[in-house]
């Protein structure tokens, strides 16, 4: 019985260490949302935001663009 308890403890410790390692690795590998700006690569060119649209939501996007443009000039920080 003692050997079984020791095995469970070892398995639990290995699983926790693996989970901690996976979480740390994910934090280091997954870039944050502003990483493109850090490397000088982004979608803004001369004050215009560039994008491509290949979805079924084109009508909704067009509506959003029209509403956005009604706001006039705004500052994005």
Backbone atoms as SQL, in Angstrom:
CREATE TABLE atoms (id INTEGER PRIMARY KEY, chain TEXT, resi INTEGER, resn TEXT, atom TEXT, x REAL, y REAL, z REAL);
INSERT INTO atoms VALUES
  (1, 'A', 1, 'UNK', 'N', 0.820, -1.191, 0.000),
  (2, 'A', 1, 'UNK', 'CA', 0.000, 0.000, 0.000),
  (3, 'A', 1, 'UNK', 'C', 0.866, 1.258, 0.000),
  (4, 'A', 2, 'UNK', 'N', 1.979, 1.194, 0.711),
  (5, 'A', 2, 'UNK', 'CA', 2.876, 2.334, 0.784),
  (6, 'A', 2, 'UNK', 'C', 3.460, 2.670, -0.590),
  (7, 'A', 3, 'UNK', 'N', 3.798, 1.654, -1.352),
  (8, 'A', 3, 'UNK', 'CA', 4.350, 1.834, -2.703),
  (9, 'A', 3, 'UNK', 'C', 3.329, 2.502, -3.611),
  (10, 'A', 4, 'UNK', 'N', 2.080, 2.142, -3.468),
  (11, 'A', 4, 'UNK', 'CA', 1.015, 2.721, -4.287),
  (12, 'A', 4, 'UNK', 'C', 0.843, 4.212, -3.976),
  (13, 'A', 5, 'UNK', 'N', 0.884, 4.563, -2.708),
  (14, 'A', 5, 'UNK', 'CA', 0.772, 5.961, -2.309),
  (15, 'A', 5, 'UNK', 'C', 1.951, 6.759, -2.846),
  (16, 'A', 6, 'UNK', 'N', 3.136, 6.182, -2.799),
  (17, 'A', 6, 'UNK', 'CA', 4.330, 6.847, -3.309),
  (18, 'A', 6, 'UNK', 'C', 4.208, 7.063, -4.818),
  (19, 'A', 7, 'UNK', 'N', 3.669, 6.072, -5.531),
  (20, 'A', 7, 'UNK', 'CA', 3.476, 6.189, -6.975),
  (21, 'A', 7, 'UNK', 'C', 2.468, 7.290, -7.303),
  (22, 'A', 8, 'UNK', 'N', 1.388, 7.371, -6.549),
  (23, 'A', 8, 'UNK', 'CA', 0.380, 8.415, -6.777),
  (24, 'A', 8, 'UNK', 'C', 0.985, 9.799, -6.545),
  (25, 'A', 9, 'UNK', 'N', 1.795, 9.908, -5.498),
  (26, 'A', 9, 'UNK', 'CA', 2.441, 11.183, -5.199),
  (27, 'A', 9, 'UNK', 'C', 3.396, 11.570, -6.318),
  (28, 'A', 10, 'UNK', 'N', 4.155, 10.605, -6.812),
  (29, 'A', 10, 'UNK', 'CA', 5.092, 10.861, -7.905),
  (30, 'A', 10, 'UNK', 'C', 4.354, 11.263, -9.176),
  (31, 'A', 11, 'UNK', 'N', 3.285, 10.559, -9.494),
  (32, 'A', 11, 'UNK', 'CA', 2.495, 10.882, -10.686),
  (33, 'A', 11, 'UNK', 'C', 1.901, 12.279, -10.556),
  (34, 'A', 12, 'UNK', 'N', 1.376, 12.599, -9.407),
  (35, 'A', 12, 'UNK', 'CA', 0.803, 13.920, -9.172),
  (36, 'A', 12, 'UNK', 'C', 1.859, 15.014, -9.322),
  (37, 'A', 13, 'UNK', 'N', 3.048, 14.779, -8.791),
  (38, 'A', 13, 'UNK', 'CA', 4.134, 15.754, -8.894),
  (39, 'A', 13, 'UNK', 'C', 4.568, 15.946, -10.343),
  (40, 'A', 14, 'UNK', 'N', 4.655, 14.866, -11.096),
  (41, 'A', 14, 'UNK', 'CA', 5.042, 14.953, -12.503),
  (42, 'A', 14, 'UNK', 'C', 3.975, 15.693, -13.299),
  (43, 'A', 15, 'UNK', 'N', 2.714, 15.419, -13.037),
  (44, 'A', 15, 'UNK', 'CA', 1.634, 16.111, -13.742),
  (45, 'A', 15, 'UNK', 'C', 1.631, 17.605, -13.444),
  (46, 'A', 16, 'UNK', 'N', 1.807, 17.973, -12.191),
  (47, 'A', 16, 'UNK', 'CA', 1.846, 19.393, -11.818),
  (48, 'A', 16, 'UNK', 'C', 3.047, 20.096, -12.449),
  (49, 'A', 17, 'UNK', 'N', 4.206, 19.434, -12.451),
  (50, 'A', 17, 'UNK', 'CA', 5.389, 20.031, -13.065),
  (51, 'A', 17, 'UNK', 'C', 5.186, 20.186, -14.566),
  (52, 'A', 18, 'UNK', 'N', 4.568, 19.193, -15.193),
  (53, 'A', 18, 'UNK', 'CA', 4.308, 19.264, -16.630),
  (54, 'A', 18, 'UNK', 'C', 3.333, 20.388, -16.951),
  (55, 'A', 19, 'UNK', 'N', 2.303, 20.538, -16.149),
  (56, 'A', 19, 'UNK', 'CA', 1.332, 21.610, -16.351),
  (57, 'A', 19, 'UNK', 'C', 1.989, 22.975, -16.189),
  (58, 'A', 20, 'UNK', 'N', 2.815, 23.121, -15.175),
  (59, 'A', 20, 'UNK', 'CA', 3.515, 24.391, -14.957),
  (60, 'A', 20, 'UNK', 'C', 4.452, 24.693, -16.119),
  (61, 'A', 21, 'UNK', 'N', 5.163, 23.682, -16.599),
  (62, 'A', 21, 'UNK', 'CA', 6.068, 23.873, -17.731),
  (63, 'A', 21, 'UNK', 'C', 5.295, 24.247, -18.991),
  (64, 'A', 22, 'UNK', 'N', 4.162, 23.591, -19.237),
  (65, 'A', 22, 'UNK', 'CA', 3.347, 23.896, -20.419),
  (66, 'A', 22, 'UNK', 'C', 2.799, 25.320, -20.345),
  (67, 'A', 23, 'UNK', 'N', 2.359, 25.750, -19.177),
  (68, 'A', 23, 'UNK', 'CA', 1.827, 27.104, -19.025),
  (69, 'A', 23, 'UNK', 'C', 2.926, 28.140, -19.257),
  (70, 'A', 24, 'UNK', 'N', 4.094, 27.910, -18.709),
  (71, 'A', 24, 'UNK', 'CA', 5.213, 28.829, -18.897),
  (72, 'A', 24, 'UNK', 'C', 5.628, 28.879, -20.359),
  (73, 'A', 25, 'UNK', 'N', 5.691, 27.738, -21.001),
  (74, 'A', 25, 'UNK', 'CA', 6.053, 27.681, -22.422),
  (75, 'A', 25, 'UNK', 'C', 5.029, 28.430, -23.266),
  (76, 'A', 26, 'UNK', 'N', 3.746, 28.266, -22.968),
  (77, 'A', 26, 'UNK', 'CA', 2.698, 28.964, -23.723),
  (78, 'A', 26, 'UNK', 'C', 2.829, 30.468, -23.557),
  (79, 'A', 27, 'UNK', 'N', 3.156, 30.931, -22.369),
  (80, 'A', 27, 'UNK', 'CA', 3.325, 32.368, -22.146),
  (81, 'A', 27, 'UNK', 'C', 4.515, 32.923, -22.917),
  (82, 'A', 28, 'UNK', 'N', 5.555, 32.128, -23.066),
  (83, 'A', 28, 'UNK', 'CA', 6.743, 32.595, -23.768),
  (84, 'A', 28, 'UNK', 'C', 6.597, 32.523, -25.280),
  (85, 'A', 29, 'UNK', 'N', 5.841, 31.557, -25.775),
  (86, 'A', 29, 'UNK', 'CA', 5.716, 31.342, -27.218),
  (87, 'A', 29, 'UNK', 'C', 4.631, 32.211, -27.834),
  (88, 'A', 30, 'UNK', 'N', 3.498, 32.340, -27.173),
  (89, 'A', 30, 'UNK', 'CA', 2.369, 33.081, -27.730),
  (90, 'A', 30, 'UNK', 'C', 2.670, 34.571, -27.645),
  (91, 'A', 31, 'UNK', 'N', 2.698, 35.267, -28.798),
  (92, 'A', 31, 'UNK', 'CA', 3.007, 36.695, -28.763),
  (93, 'A', 31, 'UNK', 'C', 1.845, 37.494, -28.194),
  (94, 'A', 32, 'UNK', 'N', 2.163, 38.619, -27.581),
  (95, 'A', 32, 'UNK', 'CA', 1.088, 39.474, -27.102),
  (96, 'A', 32, 'UNK', 'C', 0.506, 40.248, -28.285),
  (97, 'A', 33, 'UNK', 'N', -0.588, 40.949, -28.080),
  (98, 'A', 33, 'UNK', 'CA', -1.299, 41.585, -29.180),
  (99, 'A', 33, 'UNK', 'C', -0.522, 42.715, -29.817),
  (100, 'A', 34, 'UNK', 'N', 0.425, 43.312, -29.113),
  (101, 'A', 34, 'UNK', 'CA', 1.150, 44.450, -29.661),
  (102, 'A', 34, 'UNK', 'C', 2.505, 44.061, -30.233),
  (103, 'A', 35, 'UNK', 'N', 2.764, 42.767, -30.382),
  (104, 'A', 35, 'UNK', 'CA', 4.087, 42.347, -30.823),
  (105, 'A', 35, 'UNK', 'C', 4.408, 42.815, -32.232),
  (106, 'A', 36, 'UNK', 'N', 3.418, 42.968, -33.100),
  (107, 'A', 36, 'UNK', 'CA', 3.682, 43.414, -34.463),
  (108, 'A', 36, 'UNK', 'C', 4.263, 44.817, -34.466),
  (109, 'A', 37, 'UNK', 'N', 3.802, 45.665, -33.571),
  (110, 'A', 37, 'UNK', 'CA', 4.314, 47.029, -33.511),
  (111, 'A', 37, 'UNK', 'C', 5.772, 47.050, -33.051),
  (112, 'A', 38, 'UNK', 'N', 6.115, 46.134, -32.205),
  (113, 'A', 38, 'UNK', 'CA', 7.474, 46.062, -31.702),
  (114, 'A', 38, 'UNK', 'C', 8.463, 45.780, -32.826),
  (115, 'A', 39, 'UNK', 'N', 8.035, 45.009, -33.823),
  (116, 'A', 39, 'UNK', 'CA', 8.910, 44.633, -34.922),
  (117, 'A', 39, 'UNK', 'C', 8.716, 45.517, -36.144),
  (118, 'A', 40, 'UNK', 'N', 7.894, 46.554, -36.039),
  (119, 'A', 40, 'UNK', 'CA', 7.701, 47.461, -37.151),
  (120, 'A', 40, 'UNK', 'C', 6.785, 46.930, -38.234),
  (121, 'A', 41, 'UNK', 'N', 6.044, 45.867, -37.957),
  (122, 'A', 41, 'UNK', 'CA', 5.128, 45.294, -38.935),
  (123, 'A', 41, 'UNK', 'C', 3.714, 45.426, -38.378),
  (124, 'A', 42, 'UNK', 'N', 2.889, 46.239, -39.018),
  (125, 'A', 42, 'UNK', 'CA', 1.509, 46.351, -38.573),
  (126, 'A', 42, 'UNK', 'C', 0.634, 46.710, -39.756),
  (127, 'A', 43, 'UNK', 'N', -0.633, 46.907, -39.514),
  (128, 'A', 43, 'UNK', 'CA', -1.597, 47.156, -40.585),
  (129, 'A', 43, 'UNK', 'C', -1.860, 48.630, -40.828),
  (130, 'A', 44, 'UNK', 'N', -1.122, 49.506, -40.161),
  (131, 'A', 44, 'UNK', 'CA', -1.345, 50.938, -40.338),
  (132, 'A', 44, 'UNK', 'C', -0.287, 51.485, -41.288),
  (133, 'A', 45, 'UNK', 'N', -0.744, 52.185, -42.329),
  (134, 'A', 45, 'UNK', 'CA', 0.158, 52.767, -43.305),
  (135, 'A', 45, 'UNK', 'C', -0.351, 54.168, -43.638),
  (136, 'A', 46, 'UNK', 'N', 0.431, 55.191, -43.317),
  (137, 'A', 46, 'UNK', 'CA', 0.034, 56.577, -43.572),
  (138, 'A', 46, 'UNK', 'C', -1.327, 56.904, -42.966),
  (139, 'A', 47, 'UNK', 'N', -1.582, 56.426, -41.767),
  (140, 'A', 47, 'UNK', 'CA', -2.830, 56.735, -41.080),
  (141, 'A', 47, 'UNK', 'C', -4.015, 55.903, -41.519),
  (142, 'A', 48, 'UNK', 'N', -3.820, 54.939, -42.410),
  (143, 'A', 48, 'UNK', 'CA', -4.916, 54.086, -42.861),
  (144, 'A', 48, 'UNK', 'C', -4.708, 52.666, -42.345),
  (145, 'A', 49, 'UNK', 'N', -5.789, 52.029, -41.916),
  (146, 'A', 49, 'UNK', 'CA', -5.732, 50.652, -41.441),
  (147, 'A', 49, 'UNK', 'C', -6.044, 49.738, -42.614),
  (148, 'A', 50, 'UNK', 'N', -5.109, 48.848, -42.928),
  (149, 'A', 50, 'UNK', 'CA', -5.292, 47.907, -44.035),
  (150, 'A', 50, 'UNK', 'C', -5.818, 46.575, -43.499),
  (151, 'A', 51, 'UNK', 'N', -6.713, 45.969, -44.242),
  (152, 'A', 51, 'UNK', 'CA', -7.217, 44.656, -43.870),
  (153, 'A', 51, 'UNK', 'C', -7.807, 43.980, -45.105),
  (154, 'A', 52, 'UNK', 'N', -7.975, 42.673, -44.998),
  (155, 'A', 52, 'UNK', 'CA', -8.625, 41.908, -46.048),
  (156, 'A', 52, 'UNK', 'C', -9.844, 41.240, -45.441),
  (157, 'A', 53, 'UNK', 'N', -10.873, 41.091, -46.245),
  (158, 'A', 53, 'UNK', 'CA', -12.125, 40.529, -45.731),
  (159, 'A', 53, 'UNK', 'C', -12.586, 39.395, -46.637),
  (160, 'A', 54, 'UNK', 'N', -12.600, 38.199, -46.089),
  (161, 'A', 54, 'UNK', 'CA', -13.092, 37.041, -46.832),
  (162, 'A', 54, 'UNK', 'C', -14.124, 36.292, -45.984),
  (163, 'A', 55, 'UNK', 'N', -15.109, 37.013, -45.466),
  (164, 'A', 55, 'UNK', 'CA', -16.105, 36.370, -44.621),
  (165, 'A', 55, 'UNK', 'C', -17.501, 36.607, -45.172),
  (166, 'A', 56, 'UNK', 'N', -18.442, 35.933, -44.578),
  (167, 'A', 56, 'UNK', 'CA', -19.847, 36.102, -44.954),
  (168, 'A', 56, 'UNK', 'C', -20.470, 37.324, -44.276),
  (169, 'A', 57, 'UNK', 'N', -19.665, 38.041, -43.487),
  (170, 'A', 57, 'UNK', 'CA', -20.164, 39.185, -42.739),
  (171, 'A', 57, 'UNK', 'C', -19.856, 40.506, -43.433),
  (172, 'A', 58, 'UNK', 'N', -19.710, 40.487, -44.737),
  (173, 'A', 58, 'UNK', 'CA', -19.372, 41.686, -45.493),
  (174, 'A', 58, 'UNK', 'C', -20.366, 42.813, -45.302),
  (175, 'A', 59, 'UNK', 'N', -21.661, 42.498, -45.292),
  (176, 'A', 59, 'UNK', 'CA', -22.684, 43.537, -45.109),
  (177, 'A', 59, 'UNK', 'C', -22.555, 44.197, -43.737),
  (178, 'A', 60, 'UNK', 'N', -22.338, 43.390, -42.709),
  (179, 'A', 60, 'UNK', 'CA', -22.184, 43.928, -41.356),
  (180, 'A', 60, 'UNK', 'C', -20.917, 44.782, -41.275),
  (181, 'A', 61, 'UNK', 'N', -19.849, 44.335, -41.923),
  (182, 'A', 61, 'UNK', 'CA', -18.610, 45.109, -41.928),
  (183, 'A', 61, 'UNK', 'C', -18.811, 46.444, -42.620),
  (184, 'A', 62, 'UNK', 'N', -19.480, 46.427, -43.754),
  (185, 'A', 62, 'UNK', 'CA', -19.738, 47.677, -44.486),
  (186, 'A', 62, 'UNK', 'C', -20.559, 48.647, -43.631),
  (187, 'A', 63, 'UNK', 'N', -21.570, 48.129, -42.935),
  (188, 'A', 63, 'UNK', 'CA', -22.364, 48.967, -42.039),
  (189, 'A', 63, 'UNK', 'C', -21.470, 49.578, -40.956),
  (190, 'A', 64, 'UNK', 'N', -20.613, 48.751, -40.367),
  (191, 'A', 64, 'UNK', 'CA', -19.701, 49.233, -39.330),
  (192, 'A', 64, 'UNK', 'C', -18.754, 50.307, -39.856),
  (193, 'A', 65, 'UNK', 'N', -18.250, 50.110, -41.077),
  (194, 'A', 65, 'UNK', 'CA', -17.348, 51.095, -41.680),
  (195, 'A', 65, 'UNK', 'C', -18.077, 52.420, -41.879),
  (196, 'A', 66, 'UNK', 'N', -19.308, 52.368, -42.363),
  (197, 'A', 66, 'UNK', 'CA', -20.082, 53.600, -42.576),
  (198, 'A', 66, 'UNK', 'C', -20.328, 54.322, -41.250),
  (199, 'A', 67, 'UNK', 'N', -20.684, 53.584, -40.212),
  (200, 'A', 67, 'UNK', 'CA', -20.922, 54.188, -38.899),
  (201, 'A', 67, 'UNK', 'C', -19.630, 54.777, -38.338),
  (202, 'A', 68, 'UNK', 'N', -18.530, 54.076, -38.506),
  (203, 'A', 68, 'UNK', 'CA', -17.232, 54.550, -38.041),
  (204, 'A', 68, 'UNK', 'C', -16.870, 55.855, -38.744),
  (205, 'A', 69, 'UNK', 'N', -17.077, 55.879, -40.072),
  (206, 'A', 69, 'UNK', 'CA', -16.706, 57.073, -40.836),
  (207, 'A', 69, 'UNK', 'C', -17.571, 58.278, -40.481),
  (208, 'A', 70, 'UNK', 'N', -18.768, 58.048, -39.954),
  (209, 'A', 70, 'UNK', 'CA', -19.616, 59.159, -39.516),
  (210, 'A', 70, 'UNK', 'C', -18.998, 59.905, -38.333),
  (211, 'A', 71, 'UNK', 'N', -18.102, 59.256, -37.617),
  (212, 'A', 71, 'UNK', 'CA', -17.477, 59.866, -36.442),
  (213, 'A', 71, 'UNK', 'C', -16.503, 60.961, -36.825),
  (214, 'A', 72, 'UNK', 'N', -16.037, 60.978, -38.056),
  (215, 'A', 72, 'UNK', 'CA', -15.048, 61.970, -38.462),
  (216, 'A', 72, 'UNK', 'C', -13.662, 61.541, -38.044),
  (217, 'A', 73, 'UNK', 'N', -12.800, 62.513, -37.827),
  (218, 'A', 73, 'UNK', 'CA', -11.413, 62.234, -37.461),
  (219, 'A', 73, 'UNK', 'C', -11.322, 61.910, -35.978),
  (220, 'A', 74, 'UNK', 'N', -10.658, 60.808, -35.653),
  (221, 'A', 74, 'UNK', 'CA', -10.454, 60.419, -34.253),
  (222, 'A', 74, 'UNK', 'C', -8.982, 60.052, -34.050),
  (223, 'A', 75, 'UNK', 'N', -8.548, 60.019, -32.822),
  (224, 'A', 75, 'UNK', 'CA', -7.179, 59.640, -32.489),
  (225, 'A', 75, 'UNK', 'C', -7.198, 58.269, -31.824),
  (226, 'A', 76, 'UNK', 'N', -6.399, 57.357, -32.357),
  (227, 'A', 76, 'UNK', 'CA', -6.253, 56.024, -31.750),
  (228, 'A', 76, 'UNK', 'C', -4.877, 55.985, -31.101),
  (229, 'A', 77, 'UNK', 'N', -4.839, 55.690, -29.831),
  (230, 'A', 77, 'UNK', 'CA', -3.546, 55.625, -29.111),
  (231, 'A', 77, 'UNK', 'C', -3.209, 54.206, -28.785);
